[in-house]
Amino acid sequence: METLSEGKEIGTNMERCIRDCMSCFETCTRTISHCINRGGEHVEPDHLKIMMECIDMCRMSATLMMSNAPFSHEHCQLCAKVCDSCADSCSKMDNDKMMQECADVCRRCADSCRSMAH
């Protein structure tokens, strides 16, 4: 049986994960525009594809958690993998502050999603 304190912790973890997913969704969406404006390595197809996948995964993870969907935890596990991959791609552009910020937000989201995937 779940105690009240365990319930609060689960709720707090989920609320934090929803916030982190939405922050990642927003940051990656803004960063894609930055990438398009910068050109070069910023618009390589593999990089843009993982950013778009990260946007979709984060939005969907947040939506599933908000609706208390039965497979939200499994989706969060996959979302963490995508966020890690996006962070790796963004961090390769170490001379770009916005890309590093995006990588940091993706890593934070991946950590939150991993905490939800049980």
C-alpha positions in Angstrom: 0.0 0.0 0.0 1.3 3.5 -0.9 1.7 5.8 2.0 0.8 9.5 1.9 4.4 10.5 1.8 5.1 8.0 -1.1 2.1 9.4 -3.0 3.4 12.9 -2.5 6.9 11.9 -3.8 5.4 10.2 -6.8 3.2 13.3 -7.5 6.2 15.6 -7.0 8.4 13.5 -9.3 5.7 13.5 -12.0 5.1 17.2 -11.7 8.8 17.9 -12.0 9.1 15.5 -15.0 6.1 17.2 -16.7 7.8 20.6 -16.2 11.2 19.3 -17.4 9.5 17.7 -20.5 7.7 21.0 -21.3 10.9 23.0 -20.8 12.8 20.6 -23.1 10.0 20.8 -25.7 10.1 24.6 -25.6 13.9 24.9 -25.6 14.4 22.5 -28.5 11.7 24.2 -30.5 13.4 27.6 -30.0 16.8 26.1 -30.7 15.8 24.6 -34.1 15.1 28.2 -35.3 18.6 29.1 -34.0 20.0 26.1 -35.9 18.3 27.1 -39.2 19.7 30.7 -38.8 23.2 29.5 -38.1 23.4 26.9 -40.9 26.4 24.6 -41.4 26.7 21.8 -38.8 23.6 23.2 -37.1 21.4 22.0 -40.0 22.9 18.6 -40.6 20.0 16.2 -41.1 20.8 13.8 -38.3 21.1 16.7 -35.8 17.7 18.3 -36.9 16.0 14.9 -36.9 17.0 14.1 -33.3 16.0 17.6 -32.2 12.5 17.1 -33.8 12.2 13.7 -32.3 13.1 15.1 -28.9 10.4 17.8 -29.3 7.8 15.2 -30.1 8.8 12.8 -27.4 8.9 15.5 -24.7 5.5 16.9 -25.7 4.0 13.4 -25.8 5.6 12.3 -22.4 4.1 15.4 -20.7 0.7 14.8 -22.3 0.7 11.2 -21.2 1.7 12.0 -17.7 -0.9 14.7 -17.4 -3.6 12.3 -18.5 -2.3 9.6 -16.2 -2.0 7.2 -19.2 -1.1 3.6 -18.3 2.0 3.5 -20.5 3.4 7.0 -19.6 6.2 5.4 -17.6 7.3 3.3 -20.5 7.1 6.3 -22.8 9.3 8.3 -20.3 12.0 5.6 -20.6 12.2 6.0 -24.3 12.0 9.8 -24.0 15.1 9.7 -21.7 17.0 7.9 -24.4 16.0 10.4 -27.1 16.8 13.4 -24.8 20.2 11.9 -24.1 20.8 11.6 -27.8 19.7 15.1 -28.5 21.9 16.4 -25.7 24.9 14.6 -27.2 24.2 16.1 -30.6 23.8 19.6 -29.3 26.8 19.5 -27.0 29.0 18.7 -30.1 28.6 22.4 -30.9 30.6 23.5 -27.9 31.3 27.0 -29.3 27.6 27.9 -29.2 26.0 29.0 -25.9 22.4 28.3 -27.1 23.3 24.7 -28.1 24.9 24.1 -24.7 21.8 25.4 -23.0 19.7 23.0 -25.1 22.0 20.1 -24.2 21.7 21.0 -20.5 17.9 21.1 -20.6 17.8 17.8 -22.5 20.0 16.1 -19.9 17.8 17.4 -17.1 14.7 16.1 -18.9 16.4 12.7 -19.5 17.2 12.4 -15.7 13.6 13.3 -14.8 12.2 10.8 -17.3 14.5 8.1 -16.0 13.1 8.7 -12.5 9.6 8.1 -13.8 10.4 5.0 -15.8 9.9 2.3 -13.2 
